[in-house]
């Protein structure tokens, strides 16, 4: 038998094994020939692949696979290095790797040219040997980068006041044109799937509720505040695309686990790397030294930060979140996404950790180093997730990603995928 991806399935192929949805729902029995109506609905059920009797594959499929083999080999050659910190024989990495190879082979076939950082690609000047700033000095002062966004603070103040009305909250949001546009885009996007057009802030406020509104306002205003951090070291477009992808993975995984307030997980994933922007803003020369070390030694970026700067972006992000008086759950997501054990393997920290690995693996944006961070298996086990959720989760992120990018940044999307 042969494992065939859903895009390659054709009418007349015969199932070699019973076919189930990712949630375990029976679809078709072994021996059933695929019909046109089956092909139309398999994707909607989250089915990514099926075991097919080789005798039913047909010459067209075999010829297409021969043509695709070159791109599969190129994808594996590229991804083997990217996954070098993970054991490809262990689940769920084995399943993730298999799906990612297929995705990247399709992109290569469409002309995508992957980025690979050379060990010697980053020139490091003498300033990289400057001593790193301590955490108090890194977050000292009242400049914009460490101040809680004013609009967010005002809205939270209104939300927390017992006598505030939804009309007052809507008016406060409406005073900020950019926030208004982005909020309305968000509630009308696939992220929510509300039926009917929502064209007023007051309607959006009544639909979302106060907790969800404050969390989403935080994400929108923080992105705007950090959107143009100048740096020759980090591509900001790639940074925010990775952050959005991580937020979507976090939200969807939380949904699989029955977690309430899923938007909280989206914002946790969205802001998980916020400490990196502070470090780049406050000590860019020293940070360049950490990047050079990570590339030369093939280290995860956070470990190179710890070696050269005596802290890492998750710790800096945690302290920034505390300075902004964010919720304890958001602090855990931001501060422990590389080391969930520091948060005693709380579900929030584990979910964002897993989402970060999935976002690195599935995204075309490469963040400072080539390697996908190591997935900590204990974090995966603590959540109770199974590898069956990987394929439908990737599919759902793909379906929502471009729309959410437009929500936060506006204009046409140029995502390569």
N, C-alpha and C positions, 0 to 999 in steps of 0.2 A: 504494500500500500504506500501512498505518497501523501504527505501533508501539503495541502494546497491552500494558498491564501484566498480570501474571499474575492478579491479583485480578479483572480485568475480562474475562478470557478465558471464553468460553462454548462449550458443545458445538455443533459445526457450523461454527465459524469455520475458514477455510481458510488454511493457511500460505502466505505469499507468498515466503518464503525458507527454506532449510534451517535447522533448529533444532538448536543445539548447547548443551551444558552449558558453564559458565564454564571448565572444564578442557579443552574442545575435543572432548568425546565427542559423536558424532553421535546425535541423538534421533529426529527426523522429517524427511522430505523435503518440499521445497516442493510445494504442491498437495495435501498430506494434510489432510483435515478432522479437527479435534480431536474426540476422543471422551471420554466420561465418565471412563474409566480414565486417559487422558492428564492431565486436569485434576487428578486426585488426586495424581499423582506429580511434576508439574513443579516444584513448590516444593521438594520433598525433594531434587531434583537441583540446587537453587540457581538455577533459571531465574526471572528477574524479569520478562522481557518477551519478546514475539515479534512478528515482522513478519507482519501479517495482510492478506490480500486485502480491499480495501475493499468489494468487492461482497458479501462474506460477513458484514459486520459486523452487519447487522440493525438494525431500528428501535429495539429496546430499548437497544442499546449507544449509538446515536446520541443518543437522548433522555437517557440517563444522563450522557453527556459534556457535553451542553448544560447540564444541571443542575450539573455539576462545574466548568464553565468559570469561574464566579464565584470559586470557592475556589482554582482554579489561578492566576487573576490576582492574587488577594490574597496567595497564597503567594509568587508571583514578586515582587510589590511589596515584601514584607517581606524576602525573601532577597536581592534585588538589592543592597540596602544592606548586608546582613550580609556579602556576598561582595565588597565593593567593593575590598578589598586584593588580590584574585585576578583573573586574566584568564579570563573565562568561555569564551573561545574556544579555550583550550589544554587538552589532556588532561594529567592526569586530571581536572582541575577541571570540565571540561564534563560528563563522565559523572557525577561526584559531584553537581554542581548539579542535573542532571536528576532524579536519584533523590531528592534532598532536597526538591525542589519537590513531588513526588508525596506524600512522607511528610507534609510540613507542610500540604498541601491537605487530606489526609484528617483531620488533627488539627483544622484550622479547621472542617471540616464537622461534626466531633463536638463543637464548642463551645469549643475551646481558644482562649485569649486571649493572644497573644504579648506578651512584655515588650520595650519599646523604651526605652532610656535617653535622656533629653533632655540636650542639651549643658549646660543650666543646672540639671539635676536635683540636683546635689550641692552643698550649701552648704559652703564652705571657710572655716574660721576662721583667725584670725591665726597660730595655732600651725603651720599648714601651711608657713609661711615659715621655721620653725626649720631649722637646718642638719641634713642627714641624718647618721645615725650611720655611722661607718666599719665595715668588716667585722669587725675585731677587737672593737670595742665591741658590735656587733650580736650576736655569738656569744659574748660574754664571760660567764663565770660558770658555776655548776653547777646552775642552776634547771632544772626539769623539761623546759622546751621545748628545751634544747640538750643534755640528757643522753640517752644511748642508753637506751631502755627497759630497766628492770632485768630483767624476765622474759626478754626477748630475749637480753640479755647472758649471763644464767645458762645458758640453753639452748644458746647458741652455744659457751659454755665447755665444756659437757658434750659437745657434738658434736665439738669439736676435741680432746677428751681421748681418747687411744688406748684407755684401759681402760674407757671409759663403755659401758654396755650400753643396748640399746633400752628395757629395763625402767626404767632410771634416767631416761632421757629422757622416757619416758611419764609417770613419776611427777612429774617437774618440771613438765610441762605440766598434769597433773591438779591440781596445787596451786593453779592459777589457774582458777577456775571459768569466768570469762568467755572466756578463751582456749580452754579445753576445748570449750565449747559452739560457739564460732565455727569451730574447726578441724573438729569433727565435721560441722557444717552444710556446710562447704566440701567435704569429701571425699564427702559424700552428695549434692552438688548436680550440675547438668548440667555444671559446670566440668570435672569429671573423668569422669563417666559410668561409674563402677565398677558392676559388676553385684552386686546384693545389698546389704543394709543393713550399714553399718560402724558398730558401736555401741560401740567401745572405742578409747581413745587408743592403746593398744599396737598394735592392728591398723592404725590409721591411720599410725603411725610406721613399721611394717614395709612398708606399701604405698608410702609416699611416698619414703622414703630420706632421708638426712641433709641433703643439699644443698637439696632441695626443701622439707623441713621448716623449715630455718632461714630460708629466703627467705619462706615463707608466714607464719611466726611474726613476722618483721619487719613485714610489711604489716599484720597483725592488730593488733599491739601499738602500732604508730605511729598507726594510725587512732584507736585508743582514746585515746592520749595527746593527740592534737590535736583530738579530736572536738568539744570544747566551747570552743575558742578564742573568747573574746568579741570581737565586732566589730560595729559598726553599719554597716560598709562592705561586708561580704561575707556573703552568705547561705551558712552552712556546709553546709546540706543540699545546695544546688546545687553547692558546691565539691566535696563528696565524690562526688556523683553523676557530675559531670564526670570526676573522677579515676578512678572505677571504670570508666566508659565508655572512657577512654583506656587503662586497663590491659587491658581486654578486646580492644580494637582492636590493641594492641601484641602481645598473646599470639597472636591469630589470624593477624596478618600474619607474625609470626615463624614460625608453623607452615607457612604457604604457602611460605616461603623455606627450609624444612627446617632451621631453627635448633633446636638441642637446648636442653633446660632452658627450656621455654616459660614456666614459672611465673616465671622471672627477669624476663621481659619484662612480665608482668602487674604485678609489684611495681614495676618501673621506671616503667611508665605510671601506676600508682596513686600513686606518690610524686613524680611529675615537678614538681608545683607546691608542694612542701612549703616551699620558701624563702619563698613568699608569706605563709604563716602566721607565720613568724618576723618578717617585716617588719611585718605588721599588729599583732603583739603588742608589738614593741619600738619602733616609730615610726609609730603610727597617724595622728597629725596630718599628718606629712609625706607619708604614703602617700595620704591624702585629696587632697593637692595633685596627686599623680601621676595619680590617677583623673580628677580634673577636667581636667587637661591632655589626657589621652588622649581623653576624650569631646569636648572642644572642638575638638581638632585631628584627630580620627578616626585616632588612632595606635594601633598594637598596644600592649597594656599594657606589655610589656617595654621598648619604646622610650621610653615616657613615664617609666618607672622610671629608665632610664638617664639621661634628661634632667634629672629633678628630684632623683633620689636618688643618682646617680653609681654605681649598680650595678643589678642586676635580680634577680628571684626565682630565675632559673636559676643565677646565680653564687652567691647566698646558699645555695641548696639544695645546690650542689656542695660548698661549704665545710662545711655541716652534715653531709653524707654522709661527707666525709673525717674530720670530728671523730668521727663514729660508727664509723669504720673499716669502712665498707661496701666491697663488692667494687669493683674498678676498672670493671667493666661497668656496675654500677648508678650509679656516679659519672658515667660518660659519659652515660648516659640522662638523669639528672637535670640535669646541668650543661650539656648541649649540645642540649636539645630544641628550643630556638628558633634555635640557630646550630650546626648539625651540622658546619660547617667547623672549628669549634674543636676537635672531636674527629676531625679529618681524615676526615670523612664515614664514620666507623665505622658498621657495620651497626646496632649498638645505638642510636646517636644518631639515625640516619636513620629507623629504625622508629618510635621514640617521637615524633619530630617529625611524621611522617605521621599517626600515631595521634592525636596532639593535635589536628591540623587536622580529621580525620574526626570526632572526639568533639565538637568545637565546632560543626561543621556539622550533625551529626545529632541532637544533644541539644536538648531544650527548655530546659534550664537555660542562662541567659545570664550569662557571667562578667565582671562589672564594666563591660565595653564591648560595643557591639553587634556589632563586626566579627569575623568569622572570621579567624584569623591567616593570613598569606600562606604558601602551600605552596611551599617551595623546590624547584624542579624538579630541580636537581642531586641533591638528597637522594633524590627519587623515582627518578631514573635510576640512581643508585648501587645501589639495592636490586635492580633488575631486575624490580620489580613491573609489572604491566600493569593497565589500567583494567578488565579483565574480572574482577578479584578484588573490585572495590568492592561490587557488588550482593550477592554471597554473604557477604561479610564483614559488611556492614550487617545482613543477615538473621540471621547467627549471633550477633552482638552483641545484637540484639533478643531472641533466644531465651534468652540467658543473663543478661541485665542484671538483671531483676527478682529472680531467684533469688540473685544475688550481692549485691545491695543488702540482701536479708534476711539473708544470711550475716553481713555486717559490722554491721548495725544492728538486726536483729531486728524483730519485729512486722510488721504488714501493710504492704505497699508501696503508696505513693500516687502512683506515677509516672503522669504525665498521658498518656503515650503508650499 
